[in-house]
Amino acid sequence: MDKKEILEKNKEKNRNGLDEREQRVYNFSFGIGAVTVGILCLMFSIYKALNREPFYEYVAMITAYLCATFIYQFKNLKKPWYLISGIVTGIAAGCCIVLFFMV
């Protein structure tokens, strides 16, 4: 296989997708977004806790996000730690959702 053939196959593979740099930026942007949402949920939770109001919805959002992340990592990396973390955060998210509707 010569250089032109390899480049042509790579172009064909990425024709409808993103190149490596674009993929890295795209993936990193989701990480930045997740950190921003986490900080906002933490701030709102602290505010509600200080005012003695329930704040289960914010904890449910964060734990559901973490659950989805851990399950995806387990699916692709097959490390048991991610499965255990996914189950624990999923249970926490479920409990917070139930408490949100009960209170």
Residue frames as qw, qx, qy, qz and C-alpha x, y, z in Angstrom:
[[0.000, 0.889, 0.458, 0.000, 0.00, 0.00, 0.00],
 [0.443, 0.292, -0.020, 0.848, 1.46, 3.32, -0.98],
 [0.105, -0.224, -0.381, 0.891, 1.05, 6.69, 0.72],
 [0.331, -0.015, -0.276, -0.902, -1.70, 7.89, -1.64],
 [0.545, -0.247, -0.750, -0.280, -3.74, 4.75, -1.08],
 [0.383, -0.322, -0.681, 0.535, -3.49, 5.09, 2.71],
 [0.043, 0.179, 0.149, -0.972, -4.49, 8.76, 2.58],
 [0.428, -0.103, -0.500, -0.746, -7.43, 7.96, 0.29],
 [0.524, -0.327, -0.786, 0.000, -8.70, 5.24, 2.65],
 [0.257, -0.309, -0.520, 0.754, -8.36, 7.60, 5.62],
 [0.198, 0.069, -0.118, -0.970, -10.26, 10.33, 3.75],
 [0.501, -0.212, -0.676, -0.497, -13.00, 7.86, 2.85],
 [0.464, -0.339, -0.756, 0.315, -13.27, 6.73, 6.46],
 [0.198, -0.441, -0.389, 0.784, -13.47, 10.30, 7.80],
 [0.068, 0.319, 0.487, 0.810, -15.46, 11.84, 4.94],
 [0.393, -0.651, -0.430, -0.486, -18.65, 12.22, 7.00],
 [0.689, -0.585, -0.336, 0.263, -16.91, 12.40, 10.35],
 [0.167, -0.969, 0.182, 0.000, -14.46, 14.56, 12.18],
 [0.625, 0.498, -0.505, 0.326, -10.70, 14.47, 11.88],
 [0.672, -0.203, -0.571, 0.425, -8.62, 13.55, 14.92],
 [0.169, 0.069, -0.276, 0.944, -8.19, 17.15, 16.13],
 [0.447, -0.292, -0.208, -0.820, -11.89, 17.91, 15.74],
 [0.748, -0.315, -0.576, -0.101, -12.77, 14.72, 17.65],
 [0.516, -0.114, -0.516, 0.674, -10.46, 15.72, 20.50],
 [0.081, -0.134, 0.111, -0.981, -11.97, 19.22, 20.70],
 [0.602, -0.298, -0.422, -0.609, -15.49, 17.79, 20.49],
 [0.731, -0.294, -0.599, 0.146, -14.86, 15.29, 23.31],
 [0.371, -0.045, -0.415, 0.830, -13.06, 17.85, 25.49],
 [0.244, -0.284, -0.089, -0.923, -15.96, 20.29, 25.11],
 [0.704, -0.411, -0.482, -0.322, -18.33, 17.74, 26.64],
 [0.643, -0.212, -0.518, 0.523, -15.97, 17.44, 29.60],
 [0.107, 0.102, -0.167, 0.975, -15.96, 21.21, 30.07],
 [0.486, -0.349, -0.319, -0.736, -19.76, 21.23, 29.84],
 [0.736, -0.354, -0.576, 0.010, -20.06, 18.47, 32.44],
 [0.463, -0.122, -0.436, 0.762, -17.78, 20.32, 34.87],
 [0.130, -0.210, -0.032, -0.969, -19.84, 23.49, 34.39],
 [0.646, -0.384, -0.432, -0.499, -23.10, 21.66, 35.05],
 [0.704, -0.255, -0.579, 0.324, -21.55, 19.99, 38.11],
 [0.262, 0.007, -0.315, 0.912, -20.41, 23.30, 39.56],
 [0.355, -0.278, -0.169, -0.877, -23.83, 24.88, 38.99],
 [0.728, -0.362, -0.533, -0.233, -25.63, 21.92, 40.59],
 [0.588, -0.177, -0.529, 0.586, -23.27, 22.12, 43.57],
 [0.041, 0.119, -0.155, 0.980, -23.88, 25.85, 43.97],
 [0.538, -0.314, -0.298, -0.724, -27.67, 25.45, 43.74],
 [0.738, -0.288, -0.608, 0.050, -27.57, 22.50, 46.17],
 [0.415, -0.085, -0.466, 0.777, -25.58, 24.47, 48.72],
 [0.192, -0.204, -0.017, -0.960, -27.95, 27.42, 48.40],
 [0.677, -0.332, -0.417, -0.508, -31.01, 25.22, 48.90],
 [0.697, -0.214, -0.609, 0.314, -29.39, 23.36, 51.80],
 [0.230, 0.026, -0.358, 0.905, -28.55, 26.61, 53.56],
 [0.409, -0.148, -0.044, -0.899, -32.19, 27.67, 53.17],
 [0.377, -0.013, 0.849, -0.371, -33.32, 24.27, 54.51],
 [0.732, 0.392, -0.045, -0.555, -34.98, 23.31, 51.24],
 [0.855, -0.001, 0.505, 0.121, -34.72, 19.88, 49.59],
 [0.199, 0.746, -0.451, -0.447, -32.18, 19.70, 46.79],
 [0.743, -0.030, 0.667, 0.047, -32.60, 16.13, 45.51],
 [0.696, 0.692, 0.179, -0.065, -33.06, 17.18, 41.87],
 [0.206, 0.871, -0.446, -0.025, -29.51, 18.52, 41.62],
 [0.429, -0.438, 0.790, -0.030, -27.97, 15.44, 43.21],
 [0.784, 0.311, 0.527, -0.103, -30.09, 13.26, 40.90],
 [0.561, 0.816, -0.105, -0.091, -28.74, 15.09, 37.84],
 [0.012, 0.757, -0.654, 0.017, -25.11, 14.69, 38.87],
 [0.537, -0.238, 0.804, -0.095, -25.40, 11.04, 39.92],
 [0.786, 0.477, 0.369, -0.139, -27.36, 10.14, 36.76],
 [0.427, 0.839, -0.331, -0.063, -24.64, 11.79, 34.67],
 [0.191, -0.602, 0.772, -0.073, -21.94, 9.89, 36.56],
 [0.739, 0.054, 0.646, -0.181, -23.88, 6.63, 36.21],
 [0.747, 0.647, 0.107, -0.106, -24.15, 7.01, 32.44],
 [0.226, 0.825, -0.518, 0.013, -20.46, 7.90, 32.20],
 [0.395, -0.441, 0.796, -0.125, -19.32, 4.91, 34.27],
 [0.799, 0.242, 0.528, -0.158, -21.56, 2.46, 32.41],
 [0.633, 0.762, -0.117, -0.072, -20.25, 3.72, 29.06],
 [0.027, 0.738, -0.671, 0.071, -16.66, 3.39, 30.29],
 [0.614, -0.197, 0.748, -0.156, -17.36, -0.14, 31.52],
 [0.811, 0.484, 0.274, -0.180, -18.95, -1.09, 28.19],
 [0.581, 0.775, -0.243, 0.054, -15.85, 0.03, 26.30],
 [0.104, 0.695, -0.658, 0.270, -13.01, -0.67, 28.75],
 [0.844, -0.149, -0.501, -0.119, -14.41, -3.74, 30.57],
 [0.247, 0.267, -0.662, 0.655, -12.97, -2.71, 33.95],
 [0.403, -0.505, -0.762, 0.041, -15.11, -3.89, 36.88],
 [0.218, -0.323, -0.360, 0.848, -14.50, -0.67, 38.83],
 [0.189, 0.003, -0.271, -0.944, -16.57, 1.24, 36.27],
 [0.466, -0.342, -0.731, -0.363, -19.44, -1.23, 36.56],
 [0.426, -0.443, -0.646, 0.452, -19.47, -1.00, 40.36],
 [0.095, -0.249, -0.120, 0.956, -19.32, 2.81, 40.21],
 [0.279, -0.135, -0.512, -0.801, -22.10, 2.87, 37.63],
 [0.473, -0.438, -0.758, -0.099, -24.36, 0.69, 39.77],
 [0.352, -0.429, -0.504, 0.662, -23.71, 2.71, 42.94],
 [0.027, 0.199, -0.045, -0.979, -24.30, 6.08, 41.25],
 [0.338, -0.238, -0.665, -0.623, -27.37, 4.65, 39.48],
 [0.429, -0.503, -0.730, 0.175, -28.85, 3.60, 42.82],
 [0.219, -0.385, -0.283, 0.851, -28.07, 7.04, 44.25],
 [0.150, 0.000, -0.359, -0.921, -29.74, 8.71, 41.26],
 [0.407, -0.372, -0.759, -0.347, -32.80, 6.49, 41.63],
 [0.381, -0.497, -0.625, 0.466, -33.09, 7.26, 45.35],
 [0.092, -0.292, -0.071, 0.949, -32.81, 11.01, 44.73],
 [0.253, -0.153, -0.556, -0.777, -35.46, 10.86, 42.00],
 [0.437, -0.478, -0.760, -0.059, -37.84, 9.00, 44.31],
 [0.328, -0.474, -0.445, 0.686, -37.16, 11.45, 47.15],
 [0.009, -0.050, 0.206, 0.977, -37.71, 14.39, 44.81],
 [0.393, -0.301, -0.582, -0.645, -41.23, 13.19, 43.97],
 [0.519, -0.464, -0.702, 0.151, -42.03, 12.17, 47.56],
 [0.331, -0.392, -0.352, 0.783, -41.01, 15.44, 49.25]]
